[in-house]
Amino acid sequence: MVLVQLVYWLLFAVLVVGDQAFKSYVTLNIAPMSVHDFIPGLLSITHITNTGAAWSMLEGKMMFFYLVTIIAVVVLVYLFIKADKKDYLYRFSLIFLLAGTVGNAIDRFTRHFVVDMFNLDFINFPIFNLADTYITIGVILIIGSLIIQLAGEKNNK
């Protein structure tokens, strides 16, 4: 069981370090607002800073984001600790959500903005970062976990 716990926290560390390393690379090597093709027609790298949430909602409301971030981290850690040790998918979803939250929190607390860089060229969508991707993966995994749980409950009736 200790090995499984280690895997969760190792994954968390790798995700956060990966997010921060990529953000540092973009900050140091790509000029703000410049666009670099990554996968032509699909994905480009555009270095922007964001003081808000998705679509720059609540831009500049940093105290709000600090508070929400602290609450989110506490709740996610609590849920992870209290989760059934055998509910691996749910626990992995919480690790992805936590890594995304912490990745963006590091930016907010140290830079006072979040570094975003991924631009989907085929659709009008906000520019995002790896931490945002982790949050999306976490939400997808948690939905999958709930579907599996509900299916199991239905089969047990």
N, C-alpha and C positions, 0 to 999 in steps of 0.2 A: 504493500500500500504506500510506503514511503517513496518507492520508485515512481509510482504514478503521480504523487504530489510533486516530485522533482520535475517530472515531464511538464506538468502544467506551468510551473514557475519558470522553467527553462524556456518554454515557448513564449511566455509573457516577456521575459528579458530579451529574447531574440527579436520579437516583434517590435518592442519599444526601441531597442538599439537600431534596428533596421530603419524604422521611421525617422529617428533622429539623424542617423548617418545620411540618409537620402536627402533630408531637409538641409543638412549642412552642405552636402555636395552641391545642391541647387543654389543655395545662398552664396557659396563661394565661386561657383563656376558659370552661373547663368544670370545675366543682367535682368533686373526687374522689368517685367512686361515684355521681355523678348520671347519669341516663340521658336521652338526647335522641333522639327518633325522627329517623331520617334517611330511610329508606325503610320506612314503616310495615309491620309484619309480616315484614319481611325483614332490615333492618339498622338498628341503633341505635348511637349513639356513647356509650360509657361510659368515663369516665376512671378507669383503675386504674394502680397501679404494681406491678411484678412483679420480685421479687428472685430468681426461679427461671427455669426454662425453661417450655415448654408445660405446661399444667395445673399450674403452679407446682412442677413436679418440681425437686428439689434446691434448694429455696428457701433463700436465704441463703448458699449455697456460692459466694461471689463469687470467691475465689481460684481455684477450679476453673474458673469461667466465664472469668476473665481468661486463664488458661493455654490453655483450649480455643480461645478467640477468637484469640489470637495464633497458635497452631498453624494454625487454619483459614485465617486470612488469608495466612500464608506459603504454605501448600499451594495455596490457590486462585490466588494470584499465580504461583506456580511452574507450575501446570498451564496457566494462561493463556499464559505465556511459551513453554512447550514445545509447546503445541497446534499442530496443522497450521493454517497461516495461512488455508487455504481451507475449513476446517471452521467456517463461520460460526455455525451453530446451536449447536455445542458451546461456542464462544468466547462467544457471547451468554449461554448458560446460566451460564457461569462468572462473567460480569459481574453477572448478577442475583444469584447466590449471594454474590458478594463484596460487592455493595451492601447486601444484607440483613444480612450478617454485620457489616459496618462500621457500618451504621445502628444496630444494637442494641449494638455495641461502644461507640459514642460515648456512649450512655446509661449503659452499665455503668461505663465509666471516669470519666464526669463526674458522674453522678447517683447511682451505686451501685444503680440499679434501671432497669428498662426501662418506658417509658410505653406502655401498650396502650390501645386505644380502640374497635376494631371488634367489635361483638357481633352474631352471627347470631341473629336472633330466632326462626327457625323450627326450630332444632336446638340441642341442648345441646352447645356447642362452646366452647373457651377463647376469651376475648377476646384479640384480636391487633392488630398494627399493620402499617404499610406494609412495614417491613423483613421481617416474617414473610411477607407476601404475595410479596415479591421472592424470598425463599428458596423458596417453593412454586413460583413460576413457573420459577425456575432448575432445580429438580428435574424439573418436567414437561418443560422444554426438553432437559435432559440425557437423559432417558428417550427422548424423540423422536429425539435425535441418535444414541443407541445403536441404536434400532430401524432408523433409516435406514442406519447403518453395517453392521448385521448383514444387512439386506436387500441391500445392495450387495455384501457378501462372498458371500452365497448366489447372487446373479446372476452373479458372476464365476467360479463353480465349474463 
